[in-house]
């Protein structure tokens, strides 16, 4: 297949391109210097020229706190960018997969979020990602939406790299213990996305690594596996105020993956172990 991947400079886009190349697909990985997804003319010209069989849309405005101040840019990237790509995909007859987020939910649930659970974003980032989902579903009859959470990979900034750096510098860190979710290793997610786009099993999916933890638990496990003696102090969300509200409960049900006979992502602790090995390379 000829596949366009947006957001190739990000954590996930980088690994999606690697996975597609491994499976001998013809890949056009784009970042904002090659393709401005907020320009309808640019998107149309690019997709017209490449004539892809599929588009995996990983590019997003992901700075959750800055989005509160910069709503227009977040909307242009997360909603309009998705709209323009969906329209171009329709014209080209290409499959389209949108990577979305747990932030479309408000985090007040007490059991894993199913794919059809009512959405209720807490802030601008979640609102604009949800707007992108809605525009996609209005334009295309068949589509893939994959919501994920707590992503970490080799390319870019993430919680694991931050903890390793702070642990090295300080020997003691404070981490929120009352927000629960499932970490997601980008090579594992990339494998799932590529496997999915090769099928016609359309719909909305939730995909994270298996298992769950709090950010505090995650930090403790990072230092344990890295063999670092770092004191981790549990904090409440209230003790660590941020401009944007975070969902307190972000566990996504992977029932849809099972129902469709697709491969579940491995346990997050195993994924973390692989990542720490990857960081040493």
C-alpha positions, 0 to 999 in steps of 0.5 A: 500500500501507499501510505501517508503518515502525518506527524512523522517528527512526533513519538508515534508517527516516527514509529508508525513509519518504521513499522510500515517500512518493515512491512514493505509498504510505500510510506510518505512520512510528513511533518509540518515543513512538508505538509501544512495540514491546516491548509486545505489547498496544501492537503489537496495538492499533496494527496492528489500527487501521492494518491495514497491507499491509506492515511494514518493521521498522527499529527496533533496539537498535543500541548494540553496546557498551552491549548487552553491559551491557544485555542485557535491553533489547537482547533486548526490542527486537531479539527480542521487538519483532520477535516481537510485530510478526510475530504482528501481521503474521500476524493482519493478513495483512501482509507483513513485512520485518526489517532485520538485520545482519552481526553475526549472523556471527563475521567469520572468513570469507575470502569474502563471506557468503552468506545461508545461511552458518551464523550465529555472533554474537560479542556481545549485539547480534548474538545479539539480532538473530539471535533476532529473525530466528529468531522471525520465521521461526518465526511467518511462512511468508513474510517478508523479512530483509535484513542490512546493514552499516556504515550511514550517512545524514543522520538520526543518528550515523554513522562519516562524521559522526564522521570529519568532526567529528574531522578538523575538530577534530584534523587527525589521526585513528586508524582501525582497518585490520583490519576489512573491510566494505561501507559502506551509504548509507541512501537506496540501501538504502531504495530496495532495501527498498521495491522488495523489499516491493513484490514477493513475492520472499520470503527472506533477502537481504544488501544493502550498497553495492557494493565493500569497504574497511577502516574506515581506507580508508573514512576516507581516502576521506571526507577525500579527497572532502571535500577535507580535509587530515587525517592518518589513522593505521592502528590494529589492533583490539587497539589500539582495544579496545571492550566488544563484539567486532567481526567482522573480515570483514563482506562480505556476498554480494549474489548473492540480489539478482542471482538475484531480478532486483532492482537492486544498490546502487551503489558505496560511493564514489559513495554517499559522494559523494552523501552529502557533497552531502546533508550540505551542503544 
